[in-house]
């Protein structure tokens, strides 16, 4: 990807103008809340992607980049709000500039512009995961398994997997439902056929017996099989068949009327009334939850809208939107609608048999109406036709409500009509038809047999048609289910392979920052269909969800480690930039140094831009050389933006003050720097500091304890070397050198008389104070790693319990084991070799301190 060389921000968010060189190195930004730190984070994200995450997501529907990214005083002039980044692309081995204006956030200006730089920017626009804020970090930890799967797959750029899975599941569900309806229709047609034949058991022997009995009346050969086309009526001449199909068939009318009346009675049976009750209950569940009903109603529109998102506007109202934000907004609404899937499934299960029943009733009513119209004189069947049409309308309504709950009110009305007592005007034509049928003479046995076989053939053909439809539906349902299942198996296996790699890195990172008490920690990511479970070890007592026993600080540490593992897998060597907005603040204070070491050692080629409102965190980042430059915000005003304090190199600053004859400013800078380093060294050396309830410590509180601890550590190193029979000359030389440098600072006098220390510095002349500065600089150098790329202050490990080693994190301070128990630290300087052994185990088993 890229690394930032320089950033310039103009009239953007809370910043009026800020220009800063980062030099492709890690950068720390500190300041109280509300001073504009996150404005820099937003500016970087905007320049690289054209978007600002902070202005999107849940609860930000009224926010947009165009309206709210400019400084409030420039809100009417978005063309003045812009961000320029001078960046370096390691893969291209070249630098180029990215400039993006709020007026046209979708189009960045590249200088120079080439196919390579345009392709790289396009890649950056699709990888916003380089930035992580504190409010986002926990979404990988304390969320349901389904949500975690969604978030993780989005970060891994695998969100299309979930979208495809949802689509395949929808296809499988629809195919299953179509299969169920085909089964119902097939049963109906077969029941109608068997009823016509007058057989109770649907077997081939009884069926052929019923058919051949009528064929015998007509002196036609019996049929032995149903396979040939028109097998049931074969032998009947076409003219007779045509006559039989003309009005009026007493037998056919009588059978269809009986079927219609029977279907009316079925509406009162438990099968229908039970399904009706279930459907009403499912609809009531939706109507009782307005919020749930609202998102379900919107789902169809939202899904279609998501497909139509192309420009920076809503495809429905043409209102201005950031395309990425609009897509995210619509996806969130779909996710909320998915929560109603259970209620919708229950509704579909109840609706299916009711819809089939309504269709059968409409067909039967239509047949009776046809017989009424064939009567002589015709019987008015308007009510029957209207009833059949109303039944079809109710069926369509019930089918629709499963897909579009906006039809709930109409569906409840349709269900209310189902099972109601038949209206008088509906029964009147049926009664008249029954009376008319009774006036007709019975047909001869031959006529009855002909009609029976012709109608039987029609009903049999219908059975064949519904059977064919059922076979196709069954095959489609089986195929859709198999595809969905196979996709789930393959995608889950693929995700498990990815998660295995991710969880290995996650475990390594988390164990690294918690090696003092959770060195044997292990995390487990378990993928299942649409879900991602996450369990972590708790001190060897078993694996549990992170929220079960771990503290919030540990949970946030897990979130950071999981994020780093995921981004490493996603970007690989392209993980060259990470923007962490107040993320380290959420990690518990006891592991600050370890987190800094993790980022330095595991991601040496990544440029980190880190913000924090905790000054101690910034000090740790500086002392551990995680960041090479810093920016401090001391306040913010709406007119001028952040109040920037550029710390720079402290010794250079002090020399500049002295060159200008300003001892007062030089003394203040040295004091603040010593307070800063004293905080770090007191923790590193495990110094004894008098506790203050308000948490406020000045230099007089910290420095004497630091010096005492430093001397104690050196003495322990000498004693340890002596107990092992090692050469103690180097340790003694280091003690002597340290004593000289401490004496040069005169800071030992502070332990006796506080009035002697920095309060009197302002009274010194520039030359005199320069000597003080030099003595402190030399003393602090003695406490640091000589490797300029490291430069860390030495620290005791572990941070509690028996002291084992004084070290830094690079190889300039190396450690070796002596007889598997002693850790001996040595480093070489141009003038002397120093052995630092704060503690060791004596050969006779006693621990030396």
N, C-alpha and C positions, 0 to 999 in steps of 0.2 A: 504494500500500500504506500503510504507517504509518511513523512515526518515534517513537522512545522519548523521553518527557519525564522519566520517573522509574521506577526499578526498586527493588523491595523483595524480598529473598530471605530465607526463614525455614526453617531446618532442612532445607536442600536440598543434596544432595551433600556437599561438605566445608565448607559455609558455615552457621554457626549463625544469624546475622542480619546483614544488610547492606542499607542503604538509601542510594540515591545518585541525585542529580538529574543528568540528561544534557542537559536543555534542548533536545532535538531536534538536538543538534550532535554531531559526531564525538567519540569517546571512546577514550582509550588506557589499557590495563591492562598493567602490567609487574610482573615478579617472577620469582624463580627457579622452576625446575620443582618441582612438588609443593606450591605455595603457594596453590592454589585459583583460579587465573585462569580455567581452563576451566569451573569451576563457574558462573561468570557466563554464559558462552556456553551451557552446558547449560540454565541457568535461562531465558534468553531463548527458546531453541528450545522448551522445554517449555511456557512460557506461551502461545506462539503456535500450537503444533501439538499439544501433548499427548504429544509423543514426544521421545526423546533419541537421536540418531544414534549416539552413542558406546556406547550400550548395545544396539545392534543390529548386524547384518551378520555377516560370517564370523567364526567363533571366539567368538561371544558368545551361544551357544545357552542357556547357563545364567544369563544376565543378563536382567533385566526392569526396567521403570520402577517398577512397584509395589513390587518387592522391594528395589531398589538405588538409587532416586533419593533417598529420604530420607537425612538424616544418619545415620550408623551408630548413634548413640544414640537416634534417633527411628524406627528401622526397624520397631518394633512399633506405632508411632503414626503411620501415614502421613497422618492427617488434619492433623497439625501441620506437615507439609512442604508449603509452598506458595510460589508466586511471584506477585507483583502487578506489573503494568506499567501505568503511566499513559502512554497513547500518543496521538498526533495523527494523524488521517487527512487528508492534503492534499486528497484527492478529495471528502471530506465537509466539510472545513473545520471539524472539530470534534474535541474530545478525549473520550476515554472510558477506562475502566479495564478491564483483563483480569486476572482472578484465577483461578488454576487450582491445585487441590490434588492431591497424589499419590494420595490415597484414591480420587478419581474423575477421572482424567486426561482422560477423554473428554468431560467436561462442564465448560466454562469459564463463570465468572460474569462477566457484562458489566454495567457501570454507567456510563451508562444503557444499558439493553438496548433495541434497536430492530431493525427489519427490516434497516436499513442496516448497523448494527454487526455483527449476526449474519451477514449475507452477507459482510462484509469478513473476519470471523474464519474463516468457512468457506473463503474463498479463500486465506487465509494458511495454513490447515491443509494445503492441497494444494500449497503452494509452499515446501517446506523448503529449497529451494536458496538462500535468503537467507543461509544459514550455510555456511561452508566451513572445514574444518580442514586442518592441514598434512598429515595422513596421507591425505586424500582428493584433494589437489590433483594428484598425479601420475597418478591414474587416468585422466585425460584425455590423458596423454602416453605413458607407457610401458606400454601395454596392447595386446593383439591388436586387430586392426581390428574384429572382431566385438564384443568387449567395449566398445571405444570407442564404437561405434555405439549399443550399449545404454545406456551411461552418458550420452552426449550427448543421446539421444532422451528419456531420463528427465528430464534437466534442462530440455529444451525442452518438456516435457509432451507428447511425441510417442510415448511408449512403447507406446500402443495401436496405433500403426502397425506396430511390430515384432510385437506379439502377433497382430494380424490377419494379418500376412504369414506367421507360423509356422502359423496355423490354415489359411490358404489352401494353404500348401505341403503340409500334412498331408492336406488334402482331395484335392489334386492327386495326391499319392503313392498314396493309397488308391484313387482312381479309376483310376490307371494300373495298379495291382496287380489290381484287379477286371477291368480290360480284359484283362490278361494271362491271368488265369484263364479268362475267357470264351473267349479264343482257344484255349486248351488244350482246353476242353470241346467247342468247335465242331469242332476237328480230330478229336477222339475220335469224336464222333457221325458225322462225315462218313466217317472211316475205317471205322467199323462198317458204314455204309450201302454204301460202295463194295465192302467185303469181301463183303457179302451178295450184291451184284449180280455179283460175280466179275469186276470190271473193275480194271485196273491203273492206268489213266490217268483222273483225274476230269474227264472232259469230257462235255458234254451228248449228243453223238452216240453214244458208247459206252453211256451210261446208258440212253438211249431204246431202243437196239438190244437191250440185255439185257431190258428190260421188255417190249418188243413181241414178243420171241421167245416169252415165256411167254403173252402175250395171244393170240398166234397159235394156240398149242396149244388154248386155250379158245375159239377162233373168235371172239374179240373184236376190235373195231376197234383198230387201233394208235393210240397217242397221239402227238401231234406236239409237245406242250408240257407242262411240269410245272405250269403256272400254275393250272389249275382245281383246286378242292378234290377230294381223293380221285381225282386223275387216274390214278394207277397201277392202282388196283383197280376203276375204274368198269366197270360191266357185270356184276360178280359179284353174284349175288343174296344178300340178307342172310342167308338160311338157310344157304347154303353157307359164307358167311363165319363164321357162328356155329359151324358144325360144325368148320371149320378151326381155330378158336381153342380148341376143346376138347382135352383131352389124348387122344392124345399125338402130337406132331409129330416124326417121326423126323428130318426135315430140320432143323427149328428146334433140336431138342436137340443134334443133331450139330454144328451151326454154333456154338451157344453154348458147348458143351464145348470145341470147338477154340479158340475165342477165349479161354476161361479158361486153358487150358493154355499158350497162347501168351503170355498176360499174365504167368503165373508165370515163363516163360523170360525175359521182358523185364527182370525185376528183376535179372538177372545182367548186363545189357548196360551198356556204358560210359556211356551217357547217364544212367542212374539211379545207377550206382556213383560216377560223377564228382560228380553233384549231392549225393549222400550224403556224400562226402568233404568237399566245400565246406561243407556244413551243420555237420558235426562240427567242422571247423576254426573256423568262426565261433562256435560255442558254446564251444569250448575257449578262444577269445580272451576271452570274458566270464568264464568260470570261473577263468582264470589271474589275473584282476585283481579281487580281492574288492571293492575300493572301487568300481570301475566297475560291477560287477555289482550292488552294493547300491543305488546311486542309480538304476540302470536298473529294478531290481525295484520301487523305490518310486515310479517316475514316474506310473503310472496312479493310484495312491492320492493322490499329491501334487497332480496336476492336478484331481482331483475335490475334494480338500480345499480348494484355492485357490478353487474356485467356491462352496464352502459357507462361507467365512470371512465372518461377519457381525458377531459381537460380540467382546469381549475374552477369547476362550477358543478352545482348539483344538476344531474340530468333531468330532474323533475321540475324544479322551480327556476333553474338557471342562476340561483344565488351563488355568490363567490365562495369557493372552498379551495383549500389546498388539496390536491388530488390524493396524496398519501394520507392526509388526515381524514378525508371523506371516506376513503376505503377502510381505514381503521375503524372509523365511527360505525359504518355499516356492518362490518364484521362483528363488532361488539354487540350490535342489536340482534344479529343472527344468533350469536352465542347465547344471548338472553332468551331468545325464542326456543332454543334447544332445551331449555329447562322445562318447557311444557310438553316435551315429547311423550312422557308417560301418560299424561291426560289425553293427548291426541291418539295414542295407541289404543287406550281403553275405549275412546269414542269410536275409532275405526272398527274395533272388534264388535261393538254393539250395533253399529250402523249396517254392517255387511248383510246379516240375515234380514234386517228390516227392508233394506233396499231391494233384495231379491224377492221378498214377499210382495212389496208394492208393484214390482214389475210383473209378477205373475197375476196379481189382481187386475192390473190394467189390461193385460192380454186377455184374461177371461171375460172382463167386462166388454172389451172390444168384440170378442166372438159373439157374445149374446146380442150385442147391438146389431151385428151383421145379420143374425137370424131374424131379429125383429124387422129389419128392413127388407128381408126376403119374404116375409109373410104376405099373405093376400087376404085382405088389404094390409099394407105395411103398418107396423106398430111404431109409434113415435118413440125413438130411442135417444132423444136429445140428452136426457139426464144421464144415460149410460155413457154416451160419448163424452159428456162433460166430466163425468166421474173418472173415466179412463185418463182423460187429459190431466185432471187434477192429481191423480195417482202418479202419473209420469213426472209432473212438476214437483211433487213431494219427494219422489225418489231422487230427482236431480238436486233438490235442495239438500237432502241428506248426504249425497255424494260430495256436494260442494263444501259443506261445512267441515269436512275432514281436512280439506286442502285450504279452505279460507274461512276461519272462524268469524269473519264479519257477517256470515249468514246465520249466526246463532239464533237470533230472534225468529227468523223464518223457519229454522229447523225445529225449534220448540213448538211452533204452531203446527208444523207438519206432524210431529210426534203426537200432539194433542188430538189431531184428527184420526190418527191411526188407532183402530180398535173401537172407535165410536159406533153406536148403533146405526145401522143403515137408515138413510132418510127415506120417507114414504115415497117421494118422487123417484127414488132409485129402484124401489121394489115394485113399483107399479108396472113398468114395462116387463119386468121379469114375470110378474103374475099373469099379465096379459099373454106373454109368450107361452107360459105353461098351459093356459086355457086354450090357446090356439092349437098347441101341439095335441091336446086331447081330442080336438075336433077332427083331426086327420085320421084317415084309415090307416091301419097298420100295413106296411109294405109286405109284399110276398116274401117268402123265405129267400127266393133267388135275388130279389131287389135288395133285401136286407144284407145278404151275403156280399153282393157286389159292393154296396156302400161301405160295409164293414172293412173289406179288403182294401178299397181305395183309401179310406181314412187311415187305416192301419199303416199303409205304405207311406202316407204323408207324415204321420207321427214317427214312423221308423226313420225316415229320412232326416227329420228334425233331430232325432237321437244321434244319428251318425254325425250330423253337423256339430251338435254340442260336444260330442265325444272328441271330434277332431279339434275343436277349439280348446277343449280341456287338455288334450295331449300337447298342443302347442304351448298352452299356458304353463303346464307342468314342466315342460322342457325348458322354457324360458326362466321359470322360477328356479329350477335346479341349476341352470347355467349361471344365473345371476348370483345365486347363493354360493356356488362353487367359486366363481370369480372373486366375490367378496371375501370368502373364507381364505382362498389362496393368497389374495392380496394382503389380507391381514397377517397371514403366516409369514409371507416373504418380507413385508415391511417391518413387522415386529422383529424378525430375525436380523434384518439389516440394522434396525434401531438398536437392538440389543448389542450388536457388534460395536456400533458407535458408542453406546452408553458404557460398554465395558472399558473402552479406551478413556472415555471422559471420566468415569468414576475412578480409574487408576490414577489419573492426574489429580483429580479432586482430592482423593485420599492422601496423596503425596503432599499436596499443598497445605491441606488442613493439618496434617500431622506435623508439617514443618513449623507452622506458626504456633502450634500447641505442643511442641515436643517436650515441654517441661512436665506435662501431666497427661497428655493423650498421644504419646508417641506410637501406640499400637492401635490408634483409631482406624476405623474402616467404614466407608460409606457404600451403599448399594442402591443403584438405580435399576428398577425393574419395570420393563416396558410390557404393556398389554394393550389390547385393542382400544386405541384412543386415550390411553391413560399412561401415566408415568409415576410409579410409586417411588418414594425416596425414604430410605431408612438408614440410620447412622448408629454406630457403636456408642454405647455409654459406659465407659470405664470397664469394659469386659463383661458387663451384666446382660448383654444382648443388644439387638438392634431395635430401634424405635424411631418413630417420626421425629424430626428435629425439634418440633414444638413440645414434645412430651417431657423432656427433662433438661435439655440444654438451656442455658441462659440466653437472653436476647443478644448479648455480645457475641456469644459463640454461634448463635444462629446467623447473625450478620456476617461473621467470619466465614461460615459455611457458604452463605450467599456469594460472597466475594470469590471464594475459591472455586465454587461451581461455575461462576461466570467466567473466570479466567480459564478454566479447563475447557469450557464450551467454545470460547473465542479462539483459543489455541487450536482446537480441532477444526473450527470453521475457517480460520484464516491461515493457519500454519505459519510459514515464514513471512506471510503478509501482515502479521500482527505487529506492526511497527508503531502504532499510535493507540493510546488508550487515554480517554478523558474520564476521570473518576471524580464526580462532583459530590464532595462531602461524604464519600463512601467510607474512607478510613475512620472517620469520626465514629461510626457505628460499631467498629471493632473494639472490644474491651481494652482498657488502657494498659493492662498487664502484658499485652502482646504487640505493642507498637513497634518495638525494635524488630521482632520476628517478621511482622508484616512488611516492614521496609526491606529486610533482608530477602524475603521471598520475592518481592518485585524486582530487586536488583539481581539476584542470582538466577532465578528461573526465567526472567525475561530481560536479558542483558541488551537485546537489540530493540527493545520497545521504548518509545518516548512516552513517558507518562506526564499528563497534565492533571495535577491534583489540586482540589480546593478543600479548605477546611476553615471552620470558624474557631478552632481550638489552636491557640498559639503553641501549646506544648507539642501538638502533632507536627506542626511546621518545624519546630526545633529538632524533633526526632528525624524528620525527613532530611533536614540539612546535615545534622551530625552524622547520620548514617549514609550520607552521600547519595541518597535516593534521588534528590533533586539537585541540580547544579546552579539554578538561579531561582529567585523568589520574587514575589510581588506582594506587598502588604497593603491592605485597604484599611485605613483608619476611620473612615466614616463615609457618608454619602449625602449629597444634596440634590434636589431635583434640577437645580440650575446648572451645577458644575459636574455632577456625576460622582464617581468614587474619588475619595481623597487618597492618593497613592503615596506610599512610602517605599521607595526603591532602596532596599538594604544594600545590595551590591556586595563587594568584598570589604569586610569590616576594617581590615588593616589598611587598605587603600583609602578608605573614607577617613580614618583617623589621621593618616599622613597628610591628606588634603586639608583637614582642619588645622593641623599644626603648621602647615606651610602658610596658612592664612593668619597664623598667630592666634587662633581661636581655641585655647586650651579648654575652655568651658564645654564647647561642643565635642571636642575630642574625648574629654573625660566622661561625658555622658554616654557617648557611643561605646567606649570601652566598658563602662559599668553595665550597660544593657547587654553587651555581648558576653561579659563574664557571668551575668545572671543567667543568660541563656545557656551557656556551656555548663555552668554549675548545676543547673537542673538536670542536664543530661548526665554529667559525671557523677552526681550524687546517686542517681539510679544505677548507672553502669558499675560503679565501684562498691555499691551497697553501703553507702555512707550513713552514719548516724546523724540525723537532722532532728532538731527539736520541733515537735509537731505544733502546727498552728491550726486552730479550728476553722479559721476563715480561708485556709489554703493559700495565704499570701506569704511569700518568702522573698526577702531582699538578699543582696549579695553578702551582707554580714551574717545572715542566717545560714547560707549555703556554703560559702567558700571555706571556712575553717573545717567543716565536716568533710568536705571533699579532700582537702590536704591531708587530714588525719587518715582517711580511708586509703588514699594513694600511698602514704608511707607504710601503712599496715600491710597492704598488698605486696609491696616491695620486700618488706621484712619477711613475710610468709614465703615468698619466692626464695629468698636467701636461705632461710631455715630448711625449706624442703630440699633444696639442692644439697645442703650440708648433710641432712639425714640420709640421703642416698649416696653419699660419698662422691658427689659431683664437684666439679671445679666451681668454686663460689666467687672467683675473682670478677667474672662478668656481672654477677648480681650485686656484688659490693660496689663495683664501679658505677653501676646504674644508681645505686642508693646515693653515692657521693655526688654524682652529677645532678640528681634530682634535688639534693639538699642545697647545692649551690644556686640552682635556678629558683628554688623557693625563696632562699635568702635574698636574692636579687630583687624579688618583688616586694620584699618587706611585709608580705601578707601574714607572716607568723605573728606579727605584732597585733593583728586584728583580734587574735584570741585573747590578748591581754587588755587592749584598749581600743574599743570600736571607733573612738574619735580620730584615730590615726589613719583609718582607711580612706576610701574614695571621697569622703567629704572634703578632704584637704587637697585633692588633686587640682582643683580649679585655681589654687593659689600658686601652683608651680609655673615656672617658665616653660616655654615650648621645648627647649633642649632638655630640661630636667624631666618633663613628662614623656618625652620621646624615649628616654631610658626606661621609664616605667613600662611603657608599651612594649618595648623590645623584650624586657624580662618576662612579661606575661606571655608574649608570643612564643618565646623559646620554651617556657615551661609547658604550655599547652601542646607544643609540638612533640614534647617528650611523651605526652600521654596519648598521642595519636599514632595510627599506623603510618609508616614512612612511605607507603605506596600512594602516590598522588592520585591514582585512580580510585583508591579506597578512602584513605584519610579518616577513617572512622576513629572515634575515641574508643580505647580498649574497654572491654566490659567483662564482668565476672559472669561465668556460667556455672550452674544454672542461676536463675534470678532469685531462687529461694532454696533453703536447705543447705547442705554442705557445699562449700565453694570448691570447685574442681579445676577451673581454668580461667585465665585472663586472656582474652582473645579479641580478634576482629574477624570479619567474615571472609577476608581474602587470604591468599596464600602467603602474603608478606609476613604474617604471623602464623607460623606452622605449629602443629601439635604432633607429638609422638607419644606412644605408650611405653612405659618402663615397667617390665614385669606385669603387664596387663592391668596395672592399678594406678600408675602415676601418669599424669598428663603433664608433659614438660613443654613449655612454650619458649621459643627462642626467635629472635629476630636480629638482623645485623644492620648496624648503621655505619656510615663512613668512619666514624671516630671510635665506636665501641660496639661490642656485642652484648646484648642484654638478655638475661634469662629471667622469665617471669613465671614463677610457680606459686600462685597464691595458696594452694593447698595440695597436699599429697598424702598418700597413705604410707605410714612408716613400715619398714620391713617386719617390725614386730607386731603389726596389726593396729597400732594407734594412729589416729588421724591427727596430723600436725596442722595447726593453724597459726 
